[in-house]
Amino acid sequence: MSAGTLHRASGLGDTHRIDPDHINCARRWATAGVIAVDPTMQGDGVLVFEYTGGGWKKLGEGSALECSPFGIPNELGDQLGCRDQ
């Protein structure tokens, strides 16, 4: 999967794009960092995606993600950057 594919699934506009260097995948889930076109708009959040129904779907976003709200098994947390408390 490419940054362009995740960008289309993300709903991001022209002000942000998926960072191709910060995409992590495990099983049917992926997380991706975002780069703001204007550096003053840069945040620290990531987007969470799931491959379902033949395509990628954005599940949510945040800067401190837990796995279980997205149905991600906790053992995949290290690979995807989410952790249950």
N, C-alpha and C positions, 0 to 999 in steps of 0.2 A: 504494500500500500504506500502511496506517495503523499507528500505534503499537500499537493493539489487535490487529491481525493478527499483527504480529511478537511481541507479548507471548504470544499463544496458542502460537505456534511455538517460543518460547524455553524453555518449561518453568519459567519463573520463577514463584515463589509469590507470596504477598501481600506479602512484605517488599520487593520490588523491582518497578519498572515500566520499560518502555521510555521513553526521553526523546524525545518527538516533535520536539524541536529539534535532535537529534543523530542523525538517520537519513540515511545516504548510500546512493545506489543507482547502479549502473553495470551495464548489460547484465542478467544474471540473478543478480547478487549484491547484497547489502546489508550494511551495518554499522550498528549502533545502540548508542548510549550507554545507560546504565542509571542510574536514580535510585533510591536507597534510601529507603524510607518513613521510616526512622530515620536521621538524618544521621550518627550514629556508625558506621553500617554501610556508608557510602558508599565505594566503591572507584573506581579509574580505568580499569577495563577496558571493553572493547566486545565485542559479540556479532557473529558473522559468520553470515549466512544465504545460502542459495541457493534460487532459485525453480526447482523441479523437480517433475515429476509433477503439475502443476496447483496446487501450493501451496508455501509457504515452509517450509524446513527449517533448523534451527539446525545449523551446521557446527562451531562452536567459539567460544572466547572467550579474551580475554587483554588485556594492556595494551600489548604491543609485538608486533603481528602481522606475520607475513610472508605474502605473497600466495600463493606457489606451493604450500604445503601444503594449501590449500583449492581449488586448481585455478584460481585467479584470475590472469589474465595480468598481468604486472608493469606494463604500460602503464596499467592501471586503478588502480594503487596510490594515486595522488594523489586520485582521486575517492573511494576507499573508506577511505583511511587505513591501508593496509598497505604494507610495503616489504620487499623481499628484500634481504638483506645482500650 
